[in-house]
Amino acid sequence: MHHEIRLLLRRWKIILLKKRENRRRLALFRPILPGANLKDRLIACCGAMLGLAATGLLCHNLLTHITSAPALVAPMGASAVLLFAVPASPLAQPWSIIGGNTLSALVGVMVAALIPDPMLAGGVAVALAIATMSMTRCLHPPGGAAALTAVIGGPAVAASGMQFVLYPVAVNSILLVLAGWTFHRFSGHSYPHRAPPKPANTHGTADPPARMRAGVTADDLDEAIRELGEALDVNRDDLSALLEKAELHAMERMHSGITCGDIMARDVVTVSAEAHPEVARACLIEHAFRTLPVVDRHNVVVGLVGHQHLVGDAATVAAVMAPPVTASPETPAFRLLGPLSDGGTHEVAIVDGSGGLLGVVTQTDLLLVMARTNLLQSLDSVRSPDGLLASASR
């Protein structure tokens, strides 16, 4: 009996060890880029295939009678990887691809004409290409390959001379970028990539919006990049937006137990969409509110109206109201920190599944919850043994 138990335990141990080893092997094939997934990789494969095929076929059928140079040069393959796999990268933008490849090819042709030794010329060409791309803000890794191809590309490239810069390199690059621009209209990615717009100050003053004055600032980001001491392949505005979202998600996670349903006001003053704007103005003044939810006859929230919306002549509130900002009762309350700190939203309507009004959460509600939560956390830290020791040491 004991022998059978030992055999069974040994088998389980072997199975567990094999599973652990398989996980390690699979980890080698996991995407190394944040945000990468299988769907995007498959889309990138399709894009690279279509983009390179279209570029090569066009050049082969239309331009091969002009020169003996190849219709499609190898650096375009590397450019396609960036263009279709990481279209948000600063290294994959149109000027980076077109300018980086073309200027690098120009450098390579000039170095090849001045230095007869191809091995020495190749190193010098790539070094000068990096410097040229850096100074012209079009750093593109395949540009190094374009410079090297101009030096060691063989007799056909050498015979082309300066023409190699225009065709095939510049023409290939332009056609590939056009193919990428067309493809990404349908891929779900924006290209050329544009960073998320920064929140605007809706009050017309020179100060940054409140959400940008608190938390991680532009100076904090610059200082962190300097301390890291590495060049990052990410747009600075993208990095700032990513940190802001991460900060909000961390706050939601730490305070996920407090929902909108817990803190919302339930006795809500509303105005009908069919009411005259003067009715809305009277309610705002009577209750000292900044905004009011606008509802239809079924108490479904259809808009939001404030003093700033009531400056013109209109027959009904529906004609001047703004779109509502809504959330469900189960939504973590701290998720409203973003909209309630944008400078224009003063309250969020809490609605049920059909859009019916249940309550509202205002900036004041969220501010009080944040203050009470921070106070309770401070008291808990003081009451804990570590907190008491820290207080005693002071």
Secondary structure, 3 states (H helix, E strand, C coil): CHHHHHHHHHHHHHHHHHHHHHHHHHHCCCCCCCCCCHHHHHHHHHHHHHHHHHHHHHHHHHHCCCCCCCCCCCHHHHHHHHHHHCCCCHHHCHHHHHHHHHHHHHHHHHHHHHCCCHHHHHHHHHHHHHHHHHHCCCCCCHHHHHHHHHHHCCHHHHHHCCHHHHHHHHHHHHHHHHHHHHHHHHHCCCCCCCCCCCCCCCCCCCCCCHHHHCCCCHHHHHHHHHHHCCCCCCCHHHHHHHHHHHHHHHHHHHCCCCEHHHHCECCCCCEECCCCHHHHHHHHHHHCCCEEEEECCCCEEEEEEEHHHCCCCCCCHHHCCECCCEECCCCEHHHHHHHHCCCCCCEEEEECCCCEEEEEEEHHHHHHHHHHHHHHHHHHHHHCHHHHHHHHHC
